[in-house]
Amino acid sequence: MTRIDMLRKQLGIPHPAAKGTDMTIDTQVRVPTAHASRYLQQLCKHWSHNLTVAFDETHGTVTFPRDARGADWPGDATLKLLAREGALDCRLEATSSGQLEALKGAVSRHLDRFAFREAPLAFDWKDAQ
């Protein structure tokens, strides 16, 4: 948390990207794999123990709360997954660049763990401009 964020919190001033606003930044990646549906389901089942998750064989959505693991991000973040033939599409939407970078790492590490037979997977994140 930055000094400005701490001051905002002390004074009760909402963050400019606070929940309820439409300020988000996002990134996406297409991860080549022959097991996209399997990895989507494993990832969603894994995170469903502590996070809000909805999924089926081809689509998944994971919500990361703004205060997960002691964090204090401006708002919640969302991961959307789509299993395609030969690839898993991942789209992250976050409320700060720090949150986005942290979640890129978390998604990459978890998918590599589930795909240990073909890891490391290729992650070429494309940030929205």
C-alpha positions in Angstrom: 0.0 0.0 0.0 1.4 3.4 -1.0 1.6 6.4 1.4 -1.2 8.1 -0.5 -3.4 5.0 -0.1 -2.7 4.9 3.6 -3.6 8.6 3.9 -6.8 8.0 1.9 -7.7 5.2 4.3 -7.1 7.2 7.4 -9.1 10.1 6.1 -11.9 7.9 4.8 -11.4 9.1 1.2 -12.3 6.4 -1.3 -9.6 5.3 -3.8 -10.3 6.5 -7.3 -10.6 2.9 -8.5 -12.7 1.8 -5.6 -15.4 -0.8 -6.1 -18.4 0.7 -7.7 -16.4 2.6 -10.3 -15.5 1.2 -13.7 -11.8 1.8 -13.5 -10.2 -1.5 -14.4 -7.1 -2.6 -16.2 -6.8 -5.9 -17.9 -4.6 -8.4 -19.6 -5.1 -11.6 -21.5 -3.2 -14.6 -22.6 -3.8 -17.6 -24.8 -1.9 -20.6 -23.3 -1.2 -23.3 -25.8 -2.1 -26.7 -24.3 -4.0 -29.9 -25.4 -5.6 -30.1 -21.9 -7.3 -26.7 -21.6 -10.6 -28.0 -20.2 -8.8 -30.2 -17.6 -6.6 -27.3 -16.4 -9.6 -24.8 -16.3 -11.5 -27.2 -14.1 -8.6 -28.0 -11.8 -7.8 -24.4 -11.3 -11.4 -23.5 -10.6 -11.9 -26.4 -8.2 -8.7 -25.5 -6.4 -9.7 -21.8 -5.9 -13.3 -22.6 -5.1 -12.3 -23.5 -1.5 -11.5 -19.9 -0.7 -12.8 -17.7 -3.5 -16.1 -17.2 -5.4 -15.9 -19.4 -8.5 -18.3 -20.5 -11.3 -17.3 -23.0 -14.0 -18.1 -25.7 -16.4 -16.0 -27.7 -18.9 -15.3 -24.6 -21.1 -15.9 -21.5 -19.1 -14.7 -20.3 -15.7 -14.8 -17.2 -13.6 -12.9 -16.6 -10.4 -13.3 -13.5 -8.2 -10.3 -12.4 -6.1 -11.5 -10.1 -3.2 -9.8 -6.8 -2.8 -8.6 -7.9 0.7 -7.5 -11.4 -0.1 -4.5 -12.6 1.9 -4.2 -9.3 3.8 -4.1 -7.2 0.6 -5.8 -3.8 0.3 -6.4 -3.4 -3.4 -8.9 -0.7 -4.6 -11.4 -3.4 -5.7 -12.0 -7.0 -6.5 -10.3 -8.6 -9.5 -11.7 -11.2 -11.9 -10.2 -14.0 -13.9 -12.2 -15.3 -16.8 -11.2 -18.6 -18.5 -12.2 -20.2 -21.8 -11.1 -23.6 -22.9 -10.6 -23.9 -26.6 -9.2 -26.6 -28.9 -5.5 -26.4 -28.3 -5.4 -23.5 -25.8 -6.7 -21.9 -22.6 -7.7 -18.3 -22.8 -7.2 -16.3 -19.6 -8.4 -12.7 -19.0 -7.6 -10.8 -15.8 -9.4 -7.6 -14.8 -7.9 -5.8 -11.8 -8.2 -2.4 -10.2 -4.4 -1.6 -10.0 -1.3 -2.5 -11.8 0.2 -4.2 -8.7 -2.9 -6.4 -8.3 -2.8 -7.3 -12.0 0.9 -8.2 -11.8 0.4 -10.3 -8.6 -2.5 -12.2 -10.2 -0.6 -12.8 -13.5 2.1 -14.6 -11.4 -0.5 -16.5 -9.3 -2.3 -17.8 -12.5 0.9 -18.7 -14.2 2.3 -20.6 -11.2 -0.9 -22.5 -10.5 -1.4 -23.5 -14.2 2.2 -24.7 -14.4 1.7 -26.7 -11.3 -1.4 -28.5 -12.7 0.4 -28.9 -16.1 3.6 -30.3 -14.6 3.9 -32.8 -17.5 4.1 -30.1 -20.1 5.3 -27.2 -17.9 6.5 -24.6 -18.2 3.5 -23.4 -20.3 3.9 -20.3 -22.5 2.5 -17.2 -20.9 2.7 -14.1 -23.2 0.4 -11.7 -21.4 -1.0 -8.9 -23.5 -1.9 -5.9 -21.4 -4.8 -3.7 -22.7 -3.7 -0.3 -23.9 
